[in-house]
Amino acid sequence: MSGLIAFSLLLICFIACWRVGDHAEVGCIEREREALLHFKQVVDDYYGMLSSWGNGEDKRDCCKWEGVECNNQTGHVIMLDLSHYYLEGKIGPSLGELQHLKHLNLSYNYFEGILPPQLGNLSKLQSLDLGYSDGLTTSENLDWLSSLPLLRQLDLSWLNLSKAIHWSQAINKMPFLTELHLSESQLPTISISHNNSSKSLVVLDLSGNGLTSSSIYPWLCNLFSTSSLVHLDLSSNNLNGSIPNAFGNMTTLAYLDLSWNGLTSSSIYPWLFNLFSTSSLVHLDLSYNNLNGSIPNAFGNMTTLAYLDLSSNQLEGEMPKSLRDLCNLRSLILSYNNLTGLLEKDFLACSNNTLEALHLSHNRFKGTSFPNLSGFSQLSELYLGFNQLNGILPESIGQLRQLEVLDIRSNSMHGMVSENHLFGLSKLMDLDLSFNSLTFNMSLDQVPLFQATCIKLASCKLGPLFPHWLHTQKHLDQLDISASSISGVIPNWFWDSIPDLVWLNISNNHISGTLPNLTTYPSDLGMDLSSNFLEGSIPHSVFNAQWLDLSSNIFSGSISLSCGISNQPHYRLSHLDLSSNRLSGELPQCWKQWKYLIVLNLANNNFSGKIKKSIGLLHLMQTLHLRNNNLTGALPSSLKNCRDLHLVDLGKNKLSGRIPSWIGDNLSHLIVLNLRSNRFNRSIPLNLCQLKKIQLLDLSSNNLSGRIPKCLKNLTAMAQKGSSIIAYDEIAYNSSIQHSYVDNTLVQWKGKELEYRKTLRLIKSIDFSSNKLIGEIPVEVTDLVELVSLNLSRNNLIGPIPATIGQLKSLDFLDLSQNQLSDGIPSSLAQIAGLSVLDLSNNTLSGKIPSGTQLQSFNASTYEGNSELCGPPLSKRCLEDEDKSGEFFFTGLSSKNDDIQDGANNIWFYGNIVLGFIIGFWGVCGTLLLLSSWRYAYFKFLNKIKDRLYMTTTINMNRLRRSFQS
């Protein structure tokens, strides 16, 4: 009995100790703790994400560190998850000491350098995720992967594997691998391994590697023969041609992404419909390929599909009725095609209760009424923009209670929009009805149930009052109500409700009043308030925005005071357009605080004084507009530091001095240089000939002297086909919003000053007019064979027009007037068929205007003021033409004498005929009249002939009759 009691007590003690041991926290292993600290020493932790790692007494236990997980019983580190920690630097080899590690995740950081092969020491590792650190690379040898026999998940996406030529063999040596992600890893050409591929692979992602069909198909065929792949992503490669028959073993696939390749309908459809007509394929993405023709009805047989994306192809025709049979469909994406026809009520009848996303934008669907979608109870995304839909927006749209995105922009919808259409959509987050003819009529006492993040109603009629219902939207990050007939002032409540706003566009309205000087505008804000009637001074805090367009208003005062703001690096003002206002004073001195500026436009104001040297601190600037102000002095040499400049327009100011030679030396990217209507003097610097990308060079209306440089032939952009458009697509800092900007400039064209924006790339022009240039026109100018406009008028040029001027076949405008050009007009000028404007007036040209319909089609004023010119269209005839007229006179006189001689001969000819007739007629008839015996004999002879003819005729007729009777 005592033994039983002793055993029971021992058992109770053992259980108690076991429970205590089970719940006790064992500290981390010192060797592993040191390995983690060594890892931390070689990385940069700017955001303090690893602040819990250290040697302090309260940090001794590494199992409590951020991102670290240990085994409770042994204390060994079994998981290290530092994904999205914004770490930089290198991955140190010390991680190889964590030999009990099962899960390592260092994805979405900024690591760089070569991946340490010591990771192969982690023999117990089951998942390794190093993806999306685009600075990491590997050595040629990936054999260390084969030392991870238990690995099931491997993600090396975005790593540079270009040197790992045997990567596929290394993958084949991991027998338990189920997931492999090598997206955008610069994979080299795959060498076919004779080893069996991993039989356990379920997920394979090789997207974004530029793999060709010949390099990837054989390896995949070997893989499909042994594995049961469920998820395959081959998007963003260079696949084309027919799919091999060996791919017929992919019957287990549920997810297939072949988007962003070069597949055609004939190469993909036969394999696709043969393999998956009865399979369990759920996700199919064929977007961004070369599919054409109509959508095959066979898609209707793929009844397990939940996601179908055929967008961005060349598909046409109507939507096939077979799509009604896809009862499990949740997402149908057919945007960016040429699909046509009407959207009938039951075009997706079977998926009424499952469809969540319908993307049909950028097609040619039409209809006199909006499609009835009231039955789609689960619809959350509806994209119908950029089609040909018209009619009114039905109130039934308000029954789509799950709707989060409604985009019908750029159609022909019209009619009223009331609270019944939209205010009941409690989940609505993205509303875009832009560029329709819709009129909003909202009750002031009605409040929308939704809290949208994006509202775009451009060109809809919201006014005249500022829409009051917007005051309920507290989470907006994008608002576009431009060109919406709003007038009056912006209410104060609006500025209090935009703390998260990233993009605001209220341009092209009739808004008046002033802008408030808020404590701070949202730091990531892009704001377009252009083309309104806003006035007063520009508040300092506005300059903390990222993208700012206040052009075409009536703002006044100075902007120099804006130097007092605190524009920190995270306030990245990149676009500043204050043009066409009434701003005055000197330009700011503090350009350094706007060092991220790409576009600076202060044109059409009243700024005065010199351009400050600090403008040279804008190293990222690509566009500079200071046109039409009162700026004086020379160009600051610091501007040469702005090496990315594409456009410089300083026209219509009072700038003086020499045109700096550093423009050609340093600003090699210039496409437009406009210095017209200033006070620049001296000669044109030869360095300008280094601007090989220049397409518009305007130095007109200055005081330039000297000769036109012969080296202009080096302006190669004017001698080659093709042109550049000055445009920028900028992603807003800390957001995904893209700001698009197309640059513009004013061009003196055919006597008028016209603004060119998208068509600016079509202009290749040189304008040196209204200066004091001397010498001859260099023949080298005619090597610029793509030149569209050449204006050298109002100078002191002498000599002939180059004989090779006809080489400028693209020339549309040529003005050489008011010079002292001499000699004749080259005949080659008549060969420029497209020349629509020509002015050679007020020179000393001489000789005949070359013949040809082209030069004769111009008005006489084109050639006036050249006293020695002659020939059409001038009334003055040329001397050689008069000489030819004399020759014509003598030739005509000789011809007339010949005609007289011929006439005399004809008289003798016809006279003899008449005389012969008289003699012959009266010689016979006169004798018969005068001598009766001759007359009797003559008529007797005639009677005998008559009787003989009668007898002969009668006898022959009787014979013929008898022959017929017999």
Residue pairs with C-beta under 8 A, 6 or more apart in sequence:
21 73
22 73
25 61
25 63
25 72
26 70
26 71
26 72
26 73
26 74
26 75
27 60
27 61
27 63
27 75
28 61
28 62
28 63
28 68
28 70
28 75
28 76
28 77
29 75
29 76
29 77
31 97
32 62
32 76
32 77
32 97
32 98
32 100
33 60
33 62
34 94
34 97
35 94
35 95
35 96
35 97
35 98
36 53
36 62
36 65
36 68
36 77
36 80
36 94
36 98
37 53
37 54
37 55
38 92
38 94
39 91
39 92
39 94
39 95
40 50
40 53
41 92
42 89
42 90
42 92
43 50
43 87
43 88
43 89
43 90
43 91
43 92
43 111
44 87
44 88
44 89
45 51
45 85
45 87
46 86
46 88
47 85
47 86
49 66
49 67
49 82
49 85
49 86
49 87
50 65
50 66
50 67
50 82
50 85
50 87
51 66
52 59
52 64
52 65
52 66
53 59
53 62
53 65
53 66
59 65
62 68
62 70
62 77
63 69
63 70
63 75
63 77
67 80
67 81
67 82
67 85
68 77
68 79
68 80
69 77
69 78
69 79
69 80
69 81
70 76
70 77
70 78
71 78
71 100
74 100
76 98
76 100
77 98
77 100
77 101
78 100
78 101
78 102
78 103
79 101
79 102
79 103
79 104
80 95
80 98
80 101
80 103
80 104
80 105
80 106
81 103
81 105
82 105
82 106
82 109
83 105
83 106
83 107
83 108
83 109
83 129
84 107
84 108
84 109
85 109
86 109
86 110
87 106
87 109
87 110
87 111
88 109
88 110
88 111
88 112
89 111
89 112
90 111
90 112
90 113
91 106
91 111
91 113
91 115
91 116
91 130
91 136
92 116
93 116
93 118
94 118
95 101
95 104
95 116
95 118
95 119
95 122
96 116
96 118
96 119
96 120
96 121
96 122
97 121
98 122
99 121
99 122
99 123
99 124
100 124
101 122
101 124
101 125
102 124
102 125
102 126
102 127
103 125
103 126
103 127
104 119
104 122
104 125
104 127
104 128
104 129
104 130
105 127
105 129
106 129
106 130
106 133
107 129
107 130
107 131
107 132
107 133
107 155
108 131
108 132
108 133
109 132
109 133
110 133
110 135
111 130
111 133
111 135
111 136
112 133
112 135
112 136
113 135
113 136
113 137
114 136
114 137
114 138
114 139
115 130
115 136
115 137
115 138
115 139
115 159
117 139
117 141
117 144
118 144
119 125
119 128
119 144
120 143
120 144
120 145
120 146
120 147
120 148
121 147
122 128
122 148
123 147
123 148
123 149
123 150
124 150
125 148
125 150
125 151
126 150
126 151
126 152
126 153
127 151
127 152
127 153
127 154
128 148
128 151
128 153
128 154
128 155
129 153
129 154
129 155
130 136
130 155
130 156
130 159
131 155
131 156
131 157
131 158
131 159
131 181
131 183
132 157
132 158
133 158
133 159
134 158
134 159
134 160
136 158
136 159
136 160
137 159
137 160
137 161
137 162
137 163
138 156
138 159
138 160
138 161
138 163
138 164
139 163
139 164
140 163
140 164
140 165
140 166
141 164
141 166
142 161
142 164
142 166
142 167
142 170
143 170
145 151
145 154
145 170
145 171
145 173
145 174
146 170
146 173
146 174
148 174
149 174
149 175
149 176
150 176
151 174
151 176
151 177
152 176
152 177
152 178
152 179
152 200
153 177
153 178
153 179
154 171
154 174
154 177
154 179
154 180
154 181
155 179
155 181
156 181
156 182
156 185
157 181
157 182
157 183
157 184
157 185
157 205
158 183
158 184
158 185
159 185
160 185
160 186
161 167
161 182
161 185
161 186
161 187
161 188
162 186
162 187
162 188
163 188
164 170
164 187
164 188
165 188
165 189
165 191
166 191
167 182
167 187
167 188
167 190
168 190
168 191
168 192
168 193
168 219
169 191
169 193
169 195
171 177
171 180
171 197
171 198
172 193
172 195
172 196
172 197
172 198
173 195
174 198
175 198
175 199
175 200
176 200
177 198
177 200
177 201
178 200
178 201
178 202
178 203
179 201
179 202
179 203
180 198
180 201
180 203
180 204
180 205
181 203
181 205
182 205
182 206
182 209
183 205
183 206
183 207
183 208
183 209
183 233
184 207
184 208
184 209
184 236
185 208
185 209
186 209
186 210
187 206
187 209
187 211
189 215
190 211
190 215
190 216
190 218
190 219
192 218
192 219
192 222
193 219
193 222
196 226
197 219
197 222
197 223
197 225
197 226
197 227
198 223
198 226
198 227
199 226
199 227
200 227
201 223
201 227
201 229
202 227
202 228
202 229
202 230
202 231
203 229
203 230
203 231
204 223
204 229
204 231
204 232
204 233
205 231
205 233
206 216
206 233
206 234
206 237
207 233
207 234
207 235
207 236
207 237
207 257
208 235
208 236
208 237
209 236
209 237
210 236
210 237
210 238
211 234
211 237
211 238
211 239
212 237
212 238
212 239
213 238
213 239
213 240
213 241
216 234
216 237
216 239
217 243
217 244
217 247
220 247
221 244
221 246
221 247
223 229
224 246
224 247
224 249
224 250
225 246
225 249
228 252
229 250
229 252
229 253
230 252
230 253
230 254
230 255
231 253
231 254
231 255
232 250
232 253
232 255
232 256
232 257
233 255
233 257
234 257
234 258
234 261
235 257
235 258
235 259
235 260
235 261
235 285
236 259
236 260
236 261
237 260
237 261
238 261
238 262
239 258
239 261
239 262
239 263
240 261
240 262
240 263
240 264
240 267
241 267
242 266
242 267
242 270
242 271
243 267
243 268
243 271
243 272
247 271
247 275
248 271
248 274
248 275
250 275
251 275
251 279
252 280
253 276
253 279
253 281
254 280
254 281
254 282
254 283
255 282
255 283
256 281
256 283
256 284
256 285
257 283
257 285
258 268
258 285
258 286
258 289
259 285
259 286
259 287
259 288
259 289
259 309
260 287
260 288
260 289
261 288
261 289
262 289
262 290
263 286
263 289
263 290
263 291
264 289
264 290
264 291
264 292
265 290
265 291
265 292
265 293
268 286
268 289
268 291
269 296
269 298
273 296
273 298
273 301
276 284
276 302
277 298
277 301
277 302
278 301
279 302
279 304
280 304
281 302
281 304
281 305
282 304
282 305
282 306
282 307
282 328
283 305
283 306
283 307
284 302
284 305
284 307
284 308
284 309
285 307
285 309
286 309
286 310
286 313
287 309
287 310
287 311
287 312
287 313
287 333
288 311
288 312
288 313
289 313
290 313
290 314
291 310
291 313
291 314
291 315
292 313
292 314
292 315
292 316
293 315
293 316
293 317
294 315
294 316
294 317
294 318
294 320
295 310
295 315
295 317
295 319
295 320
295 323
295 334
295 339
296 320
297 320
297 321
297 322
298 322
299 305
299 308
299 320
299 322
299 323
299 326
300 320
300 321
300 322
300 323
300 324
300 325
300 326
301 322
301 325
302 308
302 326
303 325
303 326
303 327
303 328
304 328
305 326
305 328
305 329
306 328
306 329
306 330
306 331
306 354
307 329
307 330
307 331
308 326
308 329
308 331
308 332
308 333
309 331
309 333
310 333
310 334
310 337
311 333
311 334
311 335
311 336
311 337
311 359
312 335
312 336
312 337
313 336
313 337
314 337
314 338
315 334
315 337
315 338
315 339
316 337
316 338
316 339
316 340
317 339
317 340
317 341
318 339
318 340
318 341
319 334
319 339
319 341
319 343
319 347
321 347
323 329
323 332
323 347
323 348
324 346
324 347
324 348
324 349
324 350
324 351
325 350
326 332
326 348
326 350
326 351
327 350
327 351
327 354
328 351
328 354
329 348
329 350
329 351
329 354
329 355
330 351
330 354
330 355
330 356
330 357
330 378
331 355
331 356
331 357
331 359
332 348
332 351
332 355
332 357
332 358
332 359
333 357
333 359
334 359
334 360
334 363
335 359
335 360
335 361
335 362
335 363
335 383
336 361
336 362
336 363
337 362
337 363
338 363
338 364
339 360
339 363
339 364
339 365
340 363
340 364
340 365
340 366
341 365
341 366
342 365
342 366
342 367
343 360
343 365
343 367
343 371
344 371
345 371
345 372
347 371
348 355
348 358
348 376
352 375
352 376
352 377
353 377
353 378
354 378
355 376
355 378
355 379
356 378
356 379
356 380
356 381
356 402
357 379
357 380
357 381
358 373
358 376
358 379
358 381
358 382
358 383
359 381
359 383
360 383
360 384
360 387
361 383
361 384
361 385
361 386
361 387
361 407
362 385
362 386
362 387
363 386
363 387
364 387
364 388
365 384
365 387
365 388
365 389
366 387
366 388
366 389
366 390
367 388
367 389
367 390
367 391
368 390
368 391
369 391
369 392
369 394
370 389
370 391
370 392
370 393
370 394
370 397
370 408
370 413
371 384
371 389
372 394
372 396
373 379
373 382
373 396
373 397
373 400
374 396
374 399
374 400
376 400
377 400
377 401
377 402
378 402
379 400
379 402
379 403
380 402
380 403
380 404
380 405
380 427
381 403
381 404
381 405
382 400
382 403
382 405
382 406
382 407
382 408
383 405
383 407
384 407
384 408
384 411
385 407
385 408
385 409
385 410
385 411
385 432
386 409
386 410
386 411
387 410
387 411
388 411
388 412
389 408
389 411
389 412
389 413
390 411
390 412
390 413
390 414
391 413
391 414
391 415
392 413
392 414
392 415
392 416
393 408
393 413
393 415
393 417
393 421
393 433
393 438
395 418
395 420
395 421
397 403
397 406
397 421
397 422
398 420
398 421
398 422
398 423
398 424
398 425
400 425
401 424
401 425
401 426
401 427
402 427
403 425
403 427
403 428
404 427
404 428
404 429
404 430
405 428
405 429
405 430
406 422
406 425
406 428
406 430
406 431
406 432
406 433
407 430
407 432
408 432
408 433
408 436
409 432
409 433
409 434
409 435
409 436
409 456
410 434
410 435
410 436
411 435
411 436
412 436
412 437
413 433
413 436
413 437
413 438
414 436
414 437
414 438
415 438
415 439
416 438
416 439
416 440
416 441
417 433
417 438
417 439
417 440
417 441
417 460
418 441
418 442
418 443
419 442
419 443
419 446
419 448
422 428
422 431
422 448
422 450
423 442
423 446
423 447
423 448
423 449
423 450
423 469
424 449
425 448
425 449
425 450
426 449
426 450
427 450
428 448
428 450
428 452
429 450
429 451
429 452
429 453
429 454
430 452
430 453
430 454
431 452
431 454
431 455
431 456
431 457
432 454
432 455
432 456
433 456
433 457
433 460
434 456
434 457
434 458
434 459
434 460
434 480
435 458
435 459
436 459
436 460
437 459
437 460
437 461
438 460
438 461
439 460
439 461
440 457
440 460
440 461
440 462
440 467
442 467
442 468
442 469
444 468
446 469
447 469
447 472
448 469
448 472
448 473
451 472
451 473
451 474
451 475
452 473
452 475
452 476
453 475
453 476
453 477
453 478
454 476
454 477
454 478
454 479
455 470
455 473
455 476
455 478
455 479
455 480
455 481
456 478
456 479
456 480
457 480
457 481
457 484
458 480
458 481
458 482
458 483
458 484
458 505
459 482
459 483
459 484
460 484
461 484
461 485
462 481
462 484
462 485
462 486
463 484
463 485
463 486
463 487
463 509
463 510
464 485
464 486
464 487
464 488
464 510
465 486
465 487
465 488
466 486
466 488
466 489
466 490
466 491
466 494
467 481
467 486
470 476
470 479
470 494
470 497
471 491
471 493
471 494
471 497
473 497
474 497
475 500
476 497
476 498
476 500
476 501
477 500
477 501
477 502
477 503
477 735
477 737
478 501
478 502
478 503
478 504
478 737
479 498
479 501
479 503
479 504
479 505
479 506
480 503
480 504
480 505
481 505
481 506
481 509
482 505
482 506
482 507
482 508
482 509
482 528
483 507
483 508
483 509
484 509
485 509
485 510
486 506
486 509
486 510
486 511
487 509
487 510
487 511
487 512
488 510
488 511
488 512
488 513
489 511
489 512
489 513
490 506
490 511
490 513
492 516
495 516
495 518
498 504
498 522
498 525
499 522
500 522
501 522
501 525
502 522
502 524
502 525
502 526
502 732
502 735
502 737
503 525
503 526
503 527
503 547
503 732
503 737
503 739
504 525
504 526
504 527
504 528
504 529
505 527
505 528
506 528
506 529
506 532
507 528
507 529
507 530
507 531
507 532
507 549
508 530
508 531
508 532
509 531
509 532
510 532
510 533
511 529
511 532
511 533
511 534
512 532
512 533
512 534
512 535
513 534
513 535
514 534
514 535
514 536
514 537
515 529
515 534
515 536
515 538
515 539
515 542
516 539
517 539
517 540
517 541
518 539
518 541
519 541
520 541
520 544
521 527
521 541
521 542
521 544
521 545
522 545
523 544
523 545
523 546
523 570
523 571
524 546
524 732
524 733
524 734
524 735
525 544
525 545
525 546
525 547
526 545
526 546
526 547
526 548
526 575
526 732
526 737
526 739
527 542
527 545
527 547
527 548
527 549
528 547
528 549
529 549
529 550
529 553
530 549
530 550
530 551
530 552
530 553
530 577
531 551
531 552
531 553
532 552
532 553
533 553
533 554
534 550
534 553
534 554
534 555
535 553
535 554
535 555
535 556
536 555
536 556
536 557
537 555
537 556
537 557
537 558
538 550
538 555
538 557
538 559
538 562
538 578
538 583
540 561
540 562
540 564
540 565
541 565
542 548
542 550
543 562
543 565
543 567
543 573
543 576
543 594
544 565
544 567
544 571
544 573
545 571
545 573
546 571
546 572
546 573
546 574
546 575
546 732
546 733
547 573
547 574
547 575
547 730
547 732
547 739
548 573
548 575
548 576
548 577
549 575
549 577
550 577
550 578
550 581
551 577
551 578
551 579
551 580
551 581
551 601
552 579
552 580
552 581
553 580
553 581
554 581
554 582
555 578
555 581
555 582
555 583
556 581
556 582
556 583
556 584
557 583
557 584
557 585
558 583
558 584
558 585
558 586
559 578
559 583
559 585
559 588
560 585
560 586
560 587
560 588
560 589
562 588
562 590
563 588
563 589
563 590
563 593
565 593
567 573
567 593
567 594
570 733
572 596
572 733
573 594
573 596
573 597
574 596
574 597
574 598
574 599
574 620
574 730
575 597
575 598
575 599
575 730
575 739
575 741
576 594
576 597
576 599
576 600
576 601
577 599
577 601
578 601
578 602
578 605
579 601
579 602
579 603
579 604
579 605
579 625
580 603
580 604
580 605
581 604
581 605
582 605
582 606
583 602
583 605
583 606
583 607
584 605
584 606
584 607
584 608
585 607
585 608
585 609
586 607
586 608
586 609
586 610
586 612
587 602
587 607
587 609
587 611
587 612
587 615
587 631
588 612
589 612
589 614
590 614
591 597
591 612
591 614
591 615
591 616
591 617
591 618
592 614
592 617
594 618
595 617
595 618
595 619
595 620
596 620
597 618
597 620
597 621
598 620
598 621
598 622
598 623
598 728
598 730
599 621
599 622
599 623
599 728
599 741
599 743
600 618
600 621
600 623
600 624
600 625
601 623
601 625
602 625
602 626
602 629
603 625
603 626
603 627
603 628
603 629
603 649
604 627
604 628
604 629
605 628
605 629
606 629
606 630
607 626
607 629
607 630
607 631
608 629
608 630
608 631
608 632
609 631
609 632
609 633
610 631
610 632
610 633
610 634
610 636
611 626
611 631
611 633
611 635
611 636
611 639
612 636
613 636
613 637
613 638
614 638
615 636
615 638
615 639
615 642
616 636
616 637
616 638
616 639
616 640
616 641
616 642
617 638
617 641
618 642
619 641
619 642
619 643
619 644
620 644
621 642
621 644
621 645
622 644
622 645
622 646
622 647
622 669
622 726
622 728
623 645
623 646
623 647
623 726
623 743
624 642
624 645
624 647
624 648
624 649
624 650
625 647
625 649
625 745
626 649
626 650
626 653
627 649
627 650
627 651
627 652
627 653
627 674
627 746
628 651
628 652
628 653
629 652
629 653
630 653
630 654
631 650
631 653
631 654
631 655
632 653
632 654
632 655
632 656
633 655
633 656
633 657
634 655
634 656
634 657
634 658
634 660
635 650
635 655
635 657
635 660
637 660
637 662
640 660
640 662
640 663
640 665
640 666
640 667
641 666
642 667
643 666
643 667
643 668
643 669
644 669
645 667
645 669
645 670
646 669
646 670
646 671
646 672
646 724
646 726
646 743
647 670
647 671
647 672
647 726
647 743
647 745
648 667
648 670
648 672
648 673
648 674
649 672
649 674
649 745
649 746
650 674
650 675
650 678
651 674
651 675
651 676
651 677
651 678
651 698
651 746
652 676
652 677
652 678
653 677
653 678
654 678
654 679
655 675
655 678
655 679
655 680
656 678
656 679
656 680
656 681
657 680
657 681
658 680
658 681
658 682
658 685
659 675
659 680
659 682
659 684
659 685
659 688
659 699
659 704
660 685
661 685
661 686
661 687
662 687
663 670
663 673
663 685
663 687
663 688
663 691
664 685
664 686
664 687
664 688
664 689
664 690
664 691
665 687
665 690
667 691
668 690
668 691
668 692
668 693
669 693
670 691
670 693
670 694
671 693
671 694
671 695
671 696
671 717
671 724
671 726
672 694
672 695
672 696
672 726
672 743
672 745
672 760
673 688
673 691
673 694
673 696
673 697
673 698
674 696
674 698
674 745
674 746
675 698
675 699
675 702
676 698
676 699
676 700
676 701
676 702
676 748
676 767
677 700
677 701
677 702
678 701
678 702
679 702
679 703
680 699
680 702
680 703
680 704
681 702
681 703
681 704
681 705
682 704
682 705
682 706
683 704
683 705
683 706
683 707
684 699
684 704
684 706
684 708
684 709
684 768
684 773
686 709
686 711
688 694
688 697
688 709
689 709
689 711
689 712
689 714
689 715
690 714
691 697
691 715
692 714
692 715
692 716
692 717
693 717
693 724
694 715
694 717
694 718
695 717
695 718
695 723
695 724
695 761
695 763
695 764
695 765
696 745
696 747
696 760
696 763
696 764
696 765
697 715
697 765
697 766
697 767
698 747
698 748
698 765
698 766
698 767
699 767
699 768
699 771
700 748
700 767
700 768
700 769
700 770
700 771
700 791
701 769
701 770
701 771
702 770
702 771
703 771
703 772
704 768
704 771
704 772
704 773
705 771
705 772
705 773
705 774
706 773
706 774
706 775
707 773
707 774
707 775
707 776
707 778
708 768
708 773
708 775
708 777
708 778
708 781
708 792
708 797
709 778
710 778
710 780
711 780
712 766
712 778
712 780
712 781
712 784
713 719
713 780
713 781
713 783
713 784
715 784
717 723
717 724
717 764
718 764
718 766
718 784
718 786
718 787
719 783
719 784
719 785
719 786
720 786
721 786
723 761
723 762
723 764
724 761
725 742
725 758
725 760
725 761
726 742
726 743
726 760
726 761
727 740
727 741
727 742
727 743
728 739
728 740
728 741
728 743
729 738
729 739
729 740
729 741
730 738
730 739
730 740
730 741
731 737
731 738
731 739
732 738
732 739
742 757
742 758
743 757
743 760
744 755
744 756
744 757
744 760
745 755
745 756
745 760
746 753
746 754
746 755
746 756
747 753
747 754
747 755
747 756
747 760
747 763
747 765
748 767
748 791
749 763
749 789
749 813
750 813
750 836
750 837
756 762
756 763
762 788
763 788
763 789
764 784
764 786
764 787
764 788
764 789
764 810
765 787
765 788
765 789
765 790
765 791
765 813
766 781
766 784
766 787
766 789
766 790
766 791
767 789
767 791
768 791
768 792
768 795
769 791
769 792
769 793
769 794
769 795
769 815
770 793
770 794
770 795
771 794
771 795
772 795
772 796
773 792
773 795
773 796
773 797
774 795
774 796
774 797
774 798
775 797
775 798
775 799
776 797
776 798
776 799
776 800
777 792
777 797
777 799
777 801
777 802
777 816
777 821
778 802
779 802
779 803
779 804
781 790
781 802
782 802
782 804
782 805
782 807
782 808
783 807
784 808
785 807
785 808
785 809
785 810
786 810
787 808
787 810
787 811
788 810
788 811
788 812
788 813
789 811
789 812
789 813
789 814
790 808
790 811
790 813
790 814
790 815
791 813
791 814
791 815
792 815
792 816
792 819
793 815
793 816
793 817
793 818
793 819
793 839
794 817
794 818
794 819
795 818
795 819
796 819
796 820
797 816
797 819
797 820
797 821
798 819
798 820
798 821
798 822
799 821
799 822
799 823
800 821
800 822
800 823
800 824
800 826
801 816
801 821
801 823
801 825
801 826
801 829
801 840
801 845
802 826
803 826
803 828
804 826
804 828
805 826
805 828
805 829
805 832
806 826
806 827
806 828
806 829
806 830
806 831
806 832
807 828
808 814
808 832
809 831
809 832
809 833
809 834
810 834
811 832
811 834
811 835
812 834
812 835
812 836
812 837
813 835
813 836
813 837
814 832
814 835
814 837
814 838
814 839
815 837
815 838
815 839
816 839
816 840
816 843
817 839
817 840
817 841
817 842
817 843
817 865
818 841
818 842
818 843
819 842
819 843
820 843
820 844
821 840
821 843
821 844
821 845
822 843
822 844
822 845
822 846
823 845
823 846
823 847
824 845
824 846
824 847
824 848
825 840
825 845
825 847
825 849
825 850
825 855
825 869
826 850
827 850
829 835
829 850
829 854
829 855
830 850
830 851
830 852
830 854
830 855
831 854
832 854
833 854
835 854
838 855
838 858
838 862
839 862
840 862
840 863
840 866
841 861
841 862
841 863
841 864
841 865
841 866
842 864
842 865
842 866
843 865
843 866
844 866
844 867
844 868
845 863
845 866
845 868
845 869
846 866
846 868
846 869
847 868
847 869
847 870
847 878
848 869
848 870
848 871
848 878
848 880
849 855
849 856
849 863
849 869
849 870
849 871
849 872
849 873
849 874
851 871
856 872
856 873
857 873
858 873
859 873
860 873
860 874
860 875
862 873
863 869
863 873
863 874
869 876
870 876
870 877
870 878
870 879
870 881
871 877
871 878
871 881
927 934
928 934
928 935
928 938
929 935
